[in-house]
Amino acid sequence: MFPLRDANPSRSFPLVTIILIIMNILIFLYEVSLGRELNVFFDRFALIPVNFFNLAREGGFNYFERFYPFVTSQFLHGGWLHMIGNVWFLWIFGDNIEDYLGHSKFIIFYLLCGVAAGLAHVYTNPGSSMPTVGASGAIAGIMGAYTVKYPKAKVLTLLFFFFFIRLVELPAFIFLGIWFLFQFVSGAIAHVSGGASSGVAWWAHIGGFVVGVVLILLLPRRKYQ
């Protein structure tokens, strides 16, 4: 199930959404250029749960070292498909939430959802030494907000199951509800199986989505002249 577009035009130009997409693409291209140094780059800027807790045990004033990866990891990706999939979802759903909140509140919303997603990941995988990267937690927050504010918006969706392929228009609450259910079930299975999740931060997606739902209910809508 993959979204191709939504039938929900924005009233304003999605400046922040476009800037975020460009930043994600440019930073990924920089990653590609690093070659063998990429692992060192990830060790420094990716979110690594065990490092977060090790630094806490060390004590001292190391708050910056503990918490900056929650932001920097949001702009890193593990491969072309990872990056392209994230910016595509951001393009489809981000413009409407930016239109609803306004540019400045939207970037705060985006980063807060990403940080919340990171916290959900580290506290559900405290012993993991695997670098976690990607904008998907923040984008999950956008998807949660979209579910609340535009539940009936139509999403043109590519459905595929083995050799069965079909284009259908689904209400956003169905498309995004199925997406969230898949994340939850996958996260639960991964937790029961001891955290084996094929490298996917399921609980980051869940945490970002839930926080997006909460924040969009608390933040005021932008005022149009």
N, C-alpha and C positions, 0 to 999 in steps of 0.2 A: 504494500500500500504506500503510494508516494504521491504527494500533492504537486499538481502542475501550476495551479493558480487559484486565487479566490475571487469571487464576484463581490468585492467590497471596496470600492474606490475610496481613496483618502481625499480630504479637503485641502490638505496642505502638502508641501513638498517634503519628502522624508529625508531631510538632510542628515540627521544623525545615523539613521539606518544605513544610508549610502556610505558615510564615513566609516562606520564600523565594518561594513563589508570590505571596503578598500583596505582598511588596516589589517584585517584578517588575511586577505590575499597577499599583501606586501610582506607581512611578517612571515607567512608561510614560504614565500619565495626566498626570503632571507634564510630560513631554516634549510631549504634545499641547497642553498649555496654553501652551507657549512661543512657538508661532507662528513668526515669522521669526527668533527668537533661537535656534531649535533648532540651526542649524548652528554657532553660537558655542559652544553647550553641548557638541555632539559634538566640536568641535575641542579642547575642554578635557578631556573625560572619556572619549572613545572611544579605542580603540587604533589608532594610526596608525603603521605600520611605519617609514616614512621618518623620522618624528620620533624614534623610539627610537634609530635609528642616528646621526642628526644630533646628538642630545644626547650620545651616546657620543664622537663626534669632538670636541665642544666641551671635553670633560674637566671637571675640577672635581667638586664634591660635589653632583651633580644626580641622585643615585640615586632620590630620591623622585619627581621629575618623570618620570624614565624608566620607573619600574616601577608607579606607582599606577594607570595606565590598564589594566594587566593585571587588576586587581580591579574597578575602576569600570565598565569596558566590559561586564562580565558581567551587569550589571543594567540595561543599556540595550537598546532594540530599535528596529528600523527601520520597523515598521508593525504594524498590528493582527494580521495573519495570522502574522507573525514571532513576536510575543509570545504569542499564543494557542497556536500550535503548540508552542512551547518549554514553556510551563507545563503543557500537556496531557501531553507526554512525561514531564515531571518528576513529575506527579501519578501517572501509571501506574507508573513504574519507581522513583521516588525512595523511596517508603515502605518498600519491602523492603530497600533498601540501608541506609536509616536504621535500620531494625529490626535489621539484622545488625551494624552498627557501633556503634549507640548515638548519641545526639543530638550530643555534643561531637565525637566522631571524624568523624561524618558531615559536619558543616559544614567541618571541616579538609579532609576528602577532597574535598568539592565545590569549595572554593576552589582547592586544589592542582591539580585536574583542569582548572579554568578557566584558571589561570595557565599550565599546561603547554600547553594548547590555543593560548593567545595566543603563546607562544614558538614553537610549531610554525608558526603563521601568519606571524609577522614574519620568521622565518629562511627561509621558502619564498617570501616576497613582500617582499624587503628594500627594493625601490624604490617600493612602493605608497604613495600619499598618500591612499588612500580610508579614511575612518574605519570601523573594524570594531567592531560591537556585537553583543551577544546572549549568552544563557546556553547556547547550544547546545554549546559546547566542554565546559563543566562537565557538562551533561546527557549528552553523549557518554561521559564518564567513568563516569557512573552506568550507562549502558547496557552499557559494557564489563564493569563489575563484575557486573551482572545476568547477563550471558552466562556468566560463570564460576561464579557461585554458584547460579543458578536456570535452568540450561540447558533443563530439561524443562518448566518452567512454561508453561502454555498462554496464548497471547495471542490474543484475539479480534480479527481483522484484517479491515478492509475492503479488498478487492482491487478495483481498477478499471482497466480498459484500454479506452479509448474508450467503447463502449456496454456493455461487459461489466462487471457489478458483482456481487460475491459476498462473503458473509461466511464466513470460515473460521477455524478455530482452529489456530494454528501453534505448535509448540514455540518457546520463546524463542530458542534457539540458531539456528533457521532464520530467524526474523523479523529478529533482530539481526545475524545473519551476512549476510543479503541487504542490510540497511541499510549495514553496514560496507563490503561489496564495492562498493556503489553509490558511497559516498563516495570509496573508493580509486580506482576507475576514473575518476570525474569529476575528482578531483584530478590524476590522471596526465594526463588529456586537457588539463586547464587548464594544466598545467605545460608540456606539449609545445607548446601553442598560444600560449605566451608569457604565461600568467597570466590569459587571458580566461576568467572563471568566473562571469559574470552576477552578480557581487557576493557570491557564496557562498564562505565561508572553508572550503573542503573539507579542507585540511590541519589546520585547527584541530579539526575534527571527528575526524579520524584520530588526531591527537596526543592529544586528550582521551580517546578510546576506549582507546588503547593504555596510557596512564598509569593509567586506571581499572582495567584488567586487572591491571597490576603492583601498584598500591596495595592492591587488595582481597586479593591474595595475601600481602602483607606485614603488613597491619594485623590485629590480633587481633579476634575476634568478641566482642561484648558479653557480659557474664556476667549471666544471669538468676538471681534468687534462687529 
